[in-house]
């Protein structure tokens, strides 16, 4: 529409005779020797909107046409690629059924002087351990696993995120993933807890 010539515009002629050509570098083309009659011209190209026009050719006359074309609408951007489906979390091996007494285990560890973690069972992405604390457990955080504790014996303190409390036999502690927490023993006896960690695959089934 700014008047510049348009090269490489495809021009199709249909009517009493048919032909097709592209415009030259100066935006021109011609169809000599046409029979008299009505013709349809179709103009198309990557940069212009397709346009059609009818013209009547009379015998013995030369017709010159000036054809303005409009710029083609911009093509819509391709849709973003579909994100790949997330991989399912890894799953550890299947463990065996287990039966036992936490009370007996806690009684057995009542005089221990060192921190201990005793694996009770491990299946797929869940493990159960008996934790015996004789001091303070440094702060931990599990980004992809949930922790729960059940106090079997002894006394202590727990800090889970903004929460802080004294804990004793019968206390229950839930630690969502990504939450920092710390535990500590109080008193003379070890702090004995059942610890369930869910969300990390077992290295070895039990």
N, C-alpha and C positions, 0 to 999 in steps of 0.2 A: 504493500500500500504506500510505500515511500517512493515509488517510481523506479526503483532499481530493476535492471533486467534480471530474469531468472533463468539460469542455464539448467540443463538436464531435467526439464519438466517434460513428462511423458504426455504426448498428445495422441489420442486415438480418434480416428475418423471413421464413422459408419454411416451408410446410406446407400445410394446407387452403386457406390464402390467403397472399399474399405482400405485403410492404411494406418500406420502408426509410426511416429517419429519422436525424437527428443529435441528440445530446443537447443540452439547453439549457445556459445558463451555470451552472445549479446541478446539472448532471450527470444530468438526468432526461429521459425520453421515455416515450410511451405509445402503445399500439395498441388503440384501443377497437373494440368490436363484432366481436370475433373469434368464428369458429365453434369449437365444441368439437373437440378433437383434439390431436395432438402436433406441436409446432413446434420448429424449430431457430433459435436466435438466434446471430448472428455479430457480434462487436464488433471494430472495427478503428480504427486512427488512427496518425498519425505518431509519437506519443510513447509508444504502448503496444504490447505484444505482442498479436497477434490471438488472440481467445478465442471458443470456441463452446460453446453449452450447449443441451440439449434441455429443453423444459418442456411439461407436459400441461395444457391448458386445459379446465376443466369448465364445462358449461352453467350460466349464471346466477351464476357466481362471478367475482370480481375478484382477480387474483393480483398481488401486489407482490413484485418480485425485487430483491435487493441484489447487485450484480455487482462484485466487486473485480477490478481489472485490474493487471497488472504492467508496470513500465516496460520499454520496448523496449530491447534490447541496443544499445549505441552502434554506429553504422555505422563500418566500418573506414575508415581514412583512405585517400583515393585514392592510387594508386601515383604516385611522382614521375614527372614527364615524362621520356620517353626523351631523353637528350642527343643533340643533333644530331651527325651524323657529322662528324669533323674534315675541314676542307677539304684537299684534296691540295696539297702544296707547289707553288708556281709553277715552271714549267719554261721555261727560255730557249730561243732558237732553235737549230736543228741546225746544227753547224759543218761544215767540209769536212775530208776526209782530209789529213793532214800528214806529211811526211817531212823530217828534217833532222839536222844533226850538232851535238850539244851541245858537243863538244870544239872544233869550229871557232868556235862562238859564244863560248865561254869564252875562247879565245885572242884573239879580236877585242876583248874587253872587259878584257884583263889590265892595261892602262895607264889605264883610266878613273879619274877623280878624284871622280866624283859617283855617288851611289846611283842605280841604275836598275832598273826592272821592265819587261821586254820580253815582251809577250804573244805566246806561241807558237801557242796554239790555244784556242778557246772553243766549247763545244758543250753545249747543254742546261744542266745544272747543274754542269759541270766545266770549269775553266780551267787551263791550264798556262802558267807564266811563267818566264823566266830572270831571277833576282834577282841583282844585283851589289851587294854591301855594301862600302862604303868606310869605314864607321864602325859605331856601335852602332845597332841597330834598337830603338826603344822598345817596351815591352811591348805586346802585342796580345792580343785575345781575340775569337774568333768564336763567337757563341752558337749558330748554326744551321749551321755548316760545319766540315768536317774539313780539316786542312792536313797535307801531307806535303812534306818537303824531301829532296833528294838532292844532296850536295855534289859539284860537278864540279871545282872547283879552289880553291886557297887554303886558309887555316886560320882558325879562329874558335872561338867558344864558344856553347853553346846552354843555355838554361834553360827547361825545360818542366814547369810545376807544381813538384813537389818535386825533380825530376831536374836535374842540371847536369853538363855534360861538355864537353871539348875536342872539336872536330870538324875533319875534314879530308877530302880527296878520298876518295870512296867511302862517307862517313858517310850514314846514313839517319835521318831524324827524322819521327816521327808525332805529331801534335797532335790529340787528340780535341776535339770541340766543347765549348765552355764552359771550356777550359783556358787559363790565361794563359801566355804564352811570350815570350821575347825572344832575339835573336840578335846577335852582335857579331863583327866582323873582328879577327883577330890577325895580326901580321906586316905586311910591306910590300905584299903583293899583295892585290887585292880578293878577297873571299869570294864565289864564284860558285856558285849553287845552282839546281836545277830545283825549282820550287814548284808543287804541284798543290793547288788549292782546290776542294773538292767539297761541294756543298750550297747554293750561291747561284747563281741563274740568271744566265746571260750577258746583258749588255745588248745586245751585238752579236756575232753568230756570226763565227767565224774558222776 
